[in-house]
Amino acid sequence: MDFPPRHDESRMNVDNKQQLSGGSKRSAAETQPTAASPVQSLARRRAIFKGLGKGGAVLAATVPIQTLAGQTLLTADGGHQCSVSGMHSGVHSAATDVIYCGGYTPTYWGAVSTVPGRTGPANSWPSPLPNGSTPYTKCRDVFTGAPVAPNTTLFDVMKGTPTADIAHWICAWLNGLKQKSTHHFPYSGQKVMDFYNANNLDALTFFKTYTENYTA
C-alpha cells in the first residue's frame, strides 16, 4: 500500500532541487570568462617580460622606446618602422598617430667651438656621460676594441673621422643619451651600446641610414 509523502519529506525534495539548480547556475557563472582590467593587463605584460629572463633582455634591446610606449614610429621617409628589424620591411597600411624618428649627425657632435680659447665641442654633449666619461675620455675606454689609436678620445673621433663606423656608433650612443624630444631617437644609449657589444651590423646600418638627419 502506497502512502502519500509526509509534509517534511516534500519540503526536503523541493529544497534539494533548488540547491541543485542554484549550484548549477553558480558553476556556470564562475566558469564564465571575464575581461581583464587595464591594470590587470599591464601587470600581466610586465610579468611576461620579467619571466622571459635573458631572452627578455634581448627582446627589450631590439624594441624601440616609442614602441614600448605604444606609439607608431616611422623612419623620416615614412617607408619603414623605425627599428632595427623594421627597416627590412615596408609599411603596408596607413597608420594613425604617426611620429618620425631621427637624431643628430656625427658632424654635429664633432663640431669644434669657434670661441677664442676654447677647443672643445661646439654643441653640448649629454652630461654626465655614463661612468663619468667626458668628450675627452679615451674612445677605447668606452667602446671596447674600437679601431682607433690608444689615446684617441671620443671627441677626436667625432671631429677627425666622422664617416668611420665607430663615429656612427658614438653618434647613435650620444643620440640615445640625449633623447631630444623633437627627434624621437628610438633607442636608449645603453641599448645602442648593447648593439655595439654584440657587433650588430644591422643596427649600425639602421643608425647610419635612418637616424642621422639633424645638423642643428
C-alpha positions as CSV (number, residue, x, y, z in Angstrom):
1,M,0.0,0.0,0.0
2,D,1.4,3.4,-1.0
3,F,1.4,6.2,1.4
4,P,1.4,9.9,0.4
5,P,4.7,11.6,1.2
6,R,5.0,13.3,4.5
7,H,5.0,17.1,4.5
8,D,8.6,17.4,5.8
9,E,9.8,15.0,3.1
10,S,8.2,17.0,0.3
11,R,9.8,20.1,1.7
12,M,13.2,18.5,1.6
13,N,12.7,17.4,-2.0
14,V,11.9,21.0,-3.0
15,D,14.9,22.4,-1.1
16,N,17.2,19.8,-2.7
17,K,16.0,20.7,-6.2
18,Q,16.5,24.4,-5.5
19,Q,20.0,23.8,-4.2
20,L,20.9,21.8,-7.2
21,S,19.5,24.4,-9.5
22,G,21.3,27.2,-7.7
23,G,24.6,25.2,-7.7
24,S,24.4,24.8,-11.5
25,K,23.9,28.5,-12.0
26,R,26.8,29.4,-9.8
27,S,29.1,27.0,-11.6
28,A,28.2,28.5,-14.9
29,A,28.8,32.0,-13.6
30,E,32.1,31.0,-12.0
31,T,33.4,29.5,-15.3
32,Q,32.3,32.4,-17.4
33,P,35.5,34.3,-18.6
34,T,35.7,38.0,-17.5
35,A,37.5,40.8,-19.3
36,A,40.8,41.8,-17.6
37,S,41.0,45.4,-16.5
38,P,43.7,47.7,-17.9
39,V,45.6,47.4,-14.7
40,Q,45.5,43.6,-14.8
41,S,46.6,43.5,-18.4
42,L,49.5,45.8,-17.7
43,A,50.5,43.6,-14.7
44,R,50.3,40.5,-16.9
45,R,52.5,42.1,-19.6
46,R,55.1,43.1,-17.0
47,A,55.1,39.6,-15.6
48,I,55.6,38.1,-19.1
49,F,58.6,40.4,-19.7
50,K,60.0,39.7,-16.3
51,G,59.7,36.0,-16.8
52,L,61.5,36.0,-20.1
53,G,64.8,36.2,-18.3
54,K,67.8,36.6,-20.6
55,G,65.6,36.2,-23.7
56,G,63.5,39.1,-22.5
57,A,66.6,41.3,-22.2
58,V,67.5,40.6,-25.8
59,L,63.9,41.3,-26.9
60,A,63.8,44.6,-25.0
61,A,67.1,45.7,-26.5
62,T,65.6,45.4,-30.0
63,V,62.3,47.2,-29.3
64,P,62.3,51.0,-29.7
65,I,61.4,53.1,-26.7
66,Q,58.4,54.6,-28.5
67,T,57.1,51.2,-29.5
68,L,57.2,50.0,-25.9
69,A,55.2,53.1,-25.1
70,G,52.6,52.2,-27.7
71,Q,53.3,54.8,-30.3
72,T,53.7,54.4,-34.0
73,L,57.2,55.4,-35.0
74,L,58.4,55.5,-38.6
75,T,61.6,56.5,-40.4
76,A,61.8,60.0,-41.7
77,D,60.8,58.9,-45.2
78,G,57.7,57.2,-43.8
79,G,58.7,53.9,-45.5
80,H,59.7,51.8,-42.6
81,Q,59.1,51.1,-39.0
82,C,61.8,52.9,-37.0
83,S,63.6,49.9,-35.6
84,V,66.5,47.6,-36.4
85,S,64.1,44.8,-37.5
86,G,61.5,47.2,-39.0
87,M,63.9,48.6,-41.6
88,H,63.8,45.3,-43.6
89,S,60.1,45.7,-44.4
90,G,57.9,48.4,-45.7
91,V,54.8,50.0,-44.2
92,H,51.9,48.4,-46.0
93,S,49.0,50.1,-44.3
94,A,48.1,53.6,-43.2
95,A,48.9,54.2,-39.5
96,T,47.4,56.8,-37.2
97,D,49.2,59.0,-34.7
98,V,52.5,58.7,-36.6
99,I,55.7,60.3,-35.5
100,Y,59.1,60.1,-37.2
101,C,62.4,59.2,-35.8
102,G,65.8,60.9,-36.2
103,G,68.9,62.1,-34.5
104,Y,72.0,64.3,-34.8
105,T,74.7,63.6,-37.3
106,P,78.3,62.7,-36.5
107,T,79.5,66.2,-37.7
108,Y,77.1,67.8,-35.2
109,W,78.8,66.0,-32.3
110,G,82.2,66.6,-33.8
111,A,81.8,70.4,-34.5
112,V,84.6,72.4,-32.9
113,S,83.9,75.5,-30.9
114,T,85.0,78.8,-32.6
115,V,85.0,80.7,-29.3
116,P,88.6,82.1,-28.7
117,G,90.5,80.0,-26.3
118,R,88.0,77.1,-26.4
119,T,88.8,74.0,-28.5
120,G,86.1,71.7,-27.2
121,P,82.7,70.7,-28.8
122,A,80.7,73.5,-30.3
123,N,77.5,71.7,-29.3
124,S,76.6,70.4,-25.8
125,W,77.2,66.7,-25.3
126,P,74.9,64.8,-22.8
127,S,76.1,65.4,-19.3
128,P,77.0,63.5,-17.4
129,L,78.0,60.7,-19.7
130,P,77.8,57.1,-18.2
131,N,80.6,56.1,-15.8
132,G,81.9,59.6,-15.5
133,S,83.0,59.8,-19.2
134,T,83.5,63.1,-21.0
135,P,84.2,64.0,-24.6
136,Y,87.9,63.7,-23.7
137,T,87.6,60.1,-22.4
138,K,89.6,57.6,-24.5
139,C,87.4,56.0,-27.0
140,R,88.6,52.5,-26.2
141,D,87.7,53.0,-22.5
142,V,84.0,53.4,-23.6
143,F,83.8,51.3,-26.8
144,T,85.8,48.2,-26.2
145,G,88.0,47.2,-29.1
146,A,87.3,50.4,-31.1
147,P,89.7,50.5,-34.1
148,V,91.4,53.8,-33.1
149,A,94.8,54.7,-31.6
150,P,95.1,54.1,-27.9
151,N,95.0,57.8,-26.8
152,T,92.2,58.8,-29.2
153,T,89.3,60.4,-27.4
154,L,85.6,60.3,-28.2
155,F,85.7,63.9,-29.4
156,D,88.8,63.2,-31.5
157,V,86.9,60.5,-33.4
158,M,83.9,62.7,-34.0
159,K,85.8,65.7,-35.2
160,G,88.5,63.8,-37.1
161,T,86.8,60.8,-38.7
162,P,83.1,61.4,-38.7
163,T,82.5,58.9,-41.5
164,A,84.1,56.0,-39.7
165,D,81.9,53.2,-38.4
166,I,83.0,53.9,-34.8
167,A,81.9,57.5,-35.3
168,H,78.4,56.3,-36.2
169,W,78.3,54.1,-33.1
170,I,79.3,57.0,-30.9
171,C,76.8,59.2,-32.7
172,A,74.0,56.8,-32.0
173,W,75.1,56.4,-28.4
174,L,75.1,60.2,-27.9
175,N,71.7,60.5,-29.6
176,G,70.3,57.8,-27.3
177,L,71.7,59.6,-24.2
178,K,70.5,63.0,-25.4
179,Q,66.9,61.9,-26.2
180,K,65.9,65.2,-27.6
181,S,62.1,65.2,-27.5
182,T,61.6,66.5,-31.1
183,H,63.9,63.9,-32.6
184,H,62.3,60.7,-31.3
185,F,65.5,58.7,-31.4
186,P,64.3,55.1,-31.0
187,Y,66.8,53.6,-28.6
188,S,68.5,54.5,-25.3
189,G,72.2,54.9,-25.1
190,Q,72.5,51.6,-23.2
191,K,70.7,49.7,-25.9
192,V,73.0,51.3,-28.6
193,M,75.9,50.0,-26.5
194,D,74.3,46.6,-26.3
195,F,74.1,46.6,-30.1
196,Y,77.8,47.6,-30.4
197,N,79.0,45.0,-28.0
198,A,77.0,42.3,-29.9
199,N,78.6,43.6,-33.2
200,N,75.1,44.0,-34.6
201,L,75.8,45.3,-38.2
202,D,72.1,45.6,-38.9
203,A,71.9,48.1,-36.1
204,L,74.9,50.0,-37.5
205,T,73.3,50.2,-40.9
206,F,70.0,51.3,-39.3
207,F,71.7,54.1,-37.4
208,K,73.7,55.3,-40.4
209,T,70.7,55.2,-42.8
210,Y,67.7,56.4,-40.8
211,T,68.7,58.2,-37.6
212,E,71.3,60.8,-38.7
213,N,69.3,63.7,-40.1
214,Y,69.7,66.7,-37.8
215,T,72.7,69.1,-38.1
216,A,71.5,71.7,-35.6
